[in-house]
């Protein structure tokens, strides 16, 4: 028997197997805590779904679900989390802004107003279960059932959230399609608030807020002269910021089917939290469907023409 040839063959088979296992997307769940999406074994996103009411600190840390985005190496977070010893720690700027998240600060239900932005007075977004997780070489998708509970524990909104992630390979770190169905199972819900405290949002890591002027967020709109505080129904907004000695850009796209006519963007804060806001009534038993795309890339912002092409591609899906 040619032992040298046999060993070489076994090593080759082992190597091929390890490559196959690591190739493309895969899910890794830390049960009850978070769900990581990996690409070739490197972290891409993390869905934070822990819910712990054992102490005030743990309640603060886990009162809402959200999605983190990792850098191109799968090592450092590009997004913000609930850092700090308590929610009022002055060194942490807006700790309720967490990664990719959604909420309305003045959600009205059964004659009362509930804050699903700051999550005050016992309001919580609680992960119930995963309905589906899929992953292959090209893309990955996950669907989660989430309850938006009032301070009294009643389900105000039943959310079915699907995130689909691609990695186009053109310098894009992650292309995340966020599709959510917000159902009002126990009575009419009015999504209310203001551009600073409501809607679907992206928040960069807190080091952008703490950093010098050269890392602060800069915004680009679909045409010159846009005033995000006044102009409505913007198709997309892009942002660039610095982190860990590198530059990153984010394009935020809103589907034309979303309730856009009166929608405005909060896209002017130098720490980089930005996203679309609108007011909307969900009748009892009805469902509001929303769709967005977040495209995070390494490097400076592309030109408007390139970003416009990305938006057209999004709307054609």
N, C-alpha and C positions, 0 to 999 in steps of 0.2 A: 504494500500500500504506500502511495506517495503521500506521506504525512504533511510535507510542506505544501503541496497542492491542496490537500484537504483543509488545512488551517486557513490558507488564503481564501478558499471558497467560502468557508464559514464566516470569515471576517467580512467578506464582500456582501454576503446575505444579510449579516447583522447590520452593516452600514446602510444597505438599501432599506431595510426595515425601519431603522431609526429615522432615515430621511422621510420615508412615507408617513410615519407617525407624526412627524413635526410639520409636514408640508401643509400649507393652506391654513384655514381657520379651524379652531377647536374651542370648546367651552370647558372651563374649569370652575366648578362650584365649590365654594367654602360654605357649607350648608348653614343657613340661618344668618349669614353675614353678608356675603357679596358673591357675584358671579363675574368671573373674568373671561374676557374674550382674548384668545391668543392667536397670533399669526406667525407661523413657523416657530412656535414656542415662545414668542415674545408677547408681552401684554399690549393690548390695543385699547380696550375699554374695560371699565369695571362698573357694574350695576350694584349700587349700594342699597341693600334692602333689609338690613338689620332693624329690628324694632324691639327696644328694651326700655321698660318702664320701672326698672329696679331702683333708680335714683334720679334726682333732678338732672345731674350731669349726663347720665346715659339717655334720659328722655330728650335732652337738648341735642345730643349727638345723633339720635336716630328718629327724629320726629318726621322726617320726610325721606322719600326715595329719590335718587338722582343717579346720574351717569358721569363717571370720570373719563377723561381721555388721557392716554399716556403719550410720551414723546416718540420720536422715530425709532429709538432703540428699545422701547418698552421698559424704560427704567424710571423716568421721572414723570410726575403728573404735570399736565399742562393746565389743569383745572383746579378750582378751589374746593376745599372740604370744610367740615365743622371743626377747625383747629381752635385750640384755646381751652383754658380751664373752666370758663363759664361764658354764657352768651353776652356778657357785658364787658368783657375784657377789651380795653381800649386799643391794645396792640393788634387786634384782629378787626379788619374792616368788613363789616356786613357779613358775619359768619353764616347767616341764613341763605346767602347766595352760594349755592352748591353745584358746581359742575354744570351739567346740562339738566335743567329742571323746569317745572311748570307749576303755576299756582296763581290765585287771585286774592288780593288782600281784603276785599270786601265782598266775598261770596255770600249771597243772600239765600237763606233757606228757612222755611217755616217762620217767616217774619223776623228773623234775626240775621245779623251779619257775622260771618266767620272768616278768620284770617288764615288762608291756606298759602300764604307767602312767608310770613314770620312764624306761622304755626303757633300762635298765642292761645292761651286759655284752653289748653288741652286738645286743640285741633291736631290731627295727625294724618299722614298718608301712610297706610299700612299695606305692605305687600302680603298678598294672600297665597298665591301659588304661581308657578310657571305653567302656562298652557301649552307652550311649544318652544323647543330650542333646536335649531338646525345649524349645521356648519359643514362646509365643503371647501374645496380649493379656491372657489371664486368669491363666495360671500357667506355671511352668517346672519341668522335672524333669531330673535327671542321675543316671545310674547308673554307678558306678565299681567296678572289680575291684581289691581290695587284698589283699596277702599280709601276714600277721603272721608274721615270720620269727624263728626262735630265734637265739641267738648263734652257732650252728653253721650257720646259713643254711637250715635246714629249715623248710618251710611248716607252721606249727602250726594256723593258722586261715586259711581262704580266705573273705574277706568280699566280699559283693556289696551295696554301699551305694547306696540311692536316696534322694535328697533332692528333695522337691517343695515349691516356694515359691509362696505366694499373697500378694497385697497387698489385703486386704479394703476398705481405704479408710475405716476408722472410727477413724483415729488409729494403727492398727497399722502399724509399719514393716515387719515381716516375720512371716509365719506359715510356719514351716518344719516340714514333716513328715519325720521321720528314720526310714527303714525299712531295716533291715539283716538280712542272712542270714549267719550265722556258721557255716561248715561246717568239720568236722574231717576233712580229707582223708587224713591220714597217721597216724591213731590217736586214741584218746579224749583229749578235752581237758576239764579241770575248771577252770571260771572261779571263781577264789578271790581273796580279798582282805579288805577291810574298808570301811566306809562312807566313810572319808576317802581311800581310794586305789583305787577301782574303780567301774565302771559307766559309764553315759552321763551326761555332765556339761556344764554351761554355766559359763564363767568370764568375768566382766567384765574390762574393761581394767585394767591394773595401777595406773592412777591412782586407782582406787577403794581399792586396798590402801594406797597411799601417802597418800591424802587425809585430811582432818579428819573428825571424827565425823559431820558432817551429810551426807557423801556415802557413808557406809558402808551396807552392805546391810541391809535390813529384810525380814523374811519374814512371809507370811500363809498360813495353812493352811485346809483346807476347813471346819473348825469350831474353836471355841475350845477351849483346854486341850490341844492336841496337843503331845506331846513327841517331836520327830523322832528322838531317840536311843533311844526305846523303842517308840513306836507304829509299827505295820507296815501295809503295804498301803494307803498313802495314794494317793488318786486323782490329786491334783495339788498342787503347791506354787507359790506366787507370790513374787516378790522385787522390791524397788524399790531403786534406787541412783542416786547423783548423778554426773554426768560432764560436763565442759566447761560448767559453769554451768547444766545442765539436769537434769531428772529422767527416768528411764526405768524401765519395769516389764517383768518377764519372767514369763510363766506357763509352767510345765513340766508336761506331761501325759503320763501313762503309760497305754498301752493295757491294758485288763483282761486281754487274752490273754497279756501278758508274764508271766514267772515271778514273780508278785507276792506270794503268801501270806506269805513270809518277807522280803520286800523292805523296806528302810528307806531313808530319805532323809538324806543329809548336807545339811542346810539350816539352818545356824546360824552359819557363818563370816562375819565382818563384811566380808571382802573379796569375798564373793559367789559363790565357787565352790559350785555345788550340783547335785544330781542323785540318781538312784535307784541303789541297790546291791542285788545279790542274788548268791548262789552257785548254780552250775548245772553239771551234767555234760552234755557233748555227746558222745554215743557215736561211735565211729569211723565215718566215712562219713555221719554224720547232720548235720542243719542246725538251728540255733536261729534262729527269726525273732523280731525285736523291732521295736516301733513306738512312736514318741514324737512329740509335737508341742511345739515351742518357739514361743511367741508373744511377740514383742518390740514394745513400744509406747512412744510418747513420753508423758511425764506420770507422775503418781502412780498408785498401785495402784487398780484398780476395787474395788468391794465384793465380798463373797463370792458374793452372788447372781449377779452378772454373770459372775464367773469360773466358777461352777458351770455356767452356761448354755454357756459356751465348752467346758467339758469334755464336756458332754452332746453337743454338736454334733460334737466329735472322735470320740466313741465310736459315733456314728451313721453315720460315713463307712464 
